């Protein structure tokens, strides 16, 4: 039964044990590094990224227009008219950017 050598087990040498131990420690270190860097986290959804972009354009237009309008009011003393105009223009600009995103054209893209 043992003539062909298939039933015999080869004893592990100290070198094999060291290699197995090294592989196990390497695997554990790779798992810790993947957890630390976030490689195990699921990738961001494109719709989540687009939602963040839409929100930033809307709020950026609103706050940017308000800031510019307020600055013009302070410098020119127009009594709030420039603030209202700046808000309206900021909202229009924000919505315009959102429309461009939803149609597939990204603001700042040179191919337009």
SVG drawing of the C-alpha trace seen along z (x, -y; Angstrom):
<svg xmlns="http://www.w3.org/2000/svg" viewBox="-34 -104 48 106">
<polyline fill="none" stroke="black" stroke-width="0.4" points="0.0,0.0 2.8,-2.4 4.9,-1.3 3.9,-4.2 4.5,-6.8 1.0,-8.3 0.0,-7.3 3.2,-8.6 3.1,-12.1 6.2,-14.2 7.1,-15.7 7.2,-19.5 10.6,-21.0 11.3,-24.1 11.6,-26.1 8.0,-25.2 6.7,-26.2 8.5,-29.6 7.1,-30.2 3.6,-29.3 4.0,-31.6 5.2,-34.4 2.4,-34.0 -0.1,-34.1 1.4,-37.3 1.5,-38.8 -2.2,-38.1 -3.1,-39.6 -1.0,-42.7 -2.7,-43.1 -6.1,-42.8 -5.2,-45.5 -3.9,-47.8 -7.0,-47.3 -9.1,-48.2 -7.0,-51.2 -7.1,-52.6 -10.7,-51.8 -10.2,-49.4 -12.9,-47.1 -15.5,-49.9 -17.9,-49.9 -17.2,-52.3 -19.1,-55.6 -22.2,-55.5 -22.2,-57.8 -25.7,-59.1 -24.4,-60.0 -21.5,-61.9 -23.9,-63.7 -26.3,-64.5 -23.4,-66.2 -22.4,-68.1 -26.0,-69.3 -26.2,-70.4 -22.9,-72.3 -23.9,-74.2 -27.2,-75.1 -25.8,-76.3 -22.7,-77.9 -24.9,-79.9 -27.2,-81.0 -24.4,-82.0 -22.2,-83.4 -24.9,-85.6 -25.9,-86.7 -22.2,-87.5 -21.7,-89.5 -25.0,-91.4 -24.3,-92.2 -20.8,-93.5 -22.2,-95.7 -24.9,-97.0 -22.2,-97.8 -20.0,-99.6 -22.7,-101.4 -25.2,-101.9 -28.1,-100.6 -30.2,-99.5 -30.6,-95.8 -31.5,-95.9 -28.2,-94.4 -28.6,-91.7 -31.9,-90.6 -30.6,-90.8 -27.5,-88.8 -29.7,-86.2 -31.9,-85.9 -28.9,-85.7 -27.2,-83.1 -30.3,-80.9 -30.6,-81.2 -27.0,-80.3 -27.3,-77.3 -30.3,-76.0 -28.7,-76.5 -25.7,-74.4 -28.1,-71.7 -29.9,-71.7 -26.6,-71.3 -25.5,-68.5 -28.8,-66.7 -28.5,-66.9 -25.0,-65.4 -23.0,-68.6 -20.7,-69.4 -20.1,-73.0 -16.5,-74.0 -16.2,-71.3 -14.4,-72.8 -16.4,-70.7 -19.5,-72.9"/>
</svg>
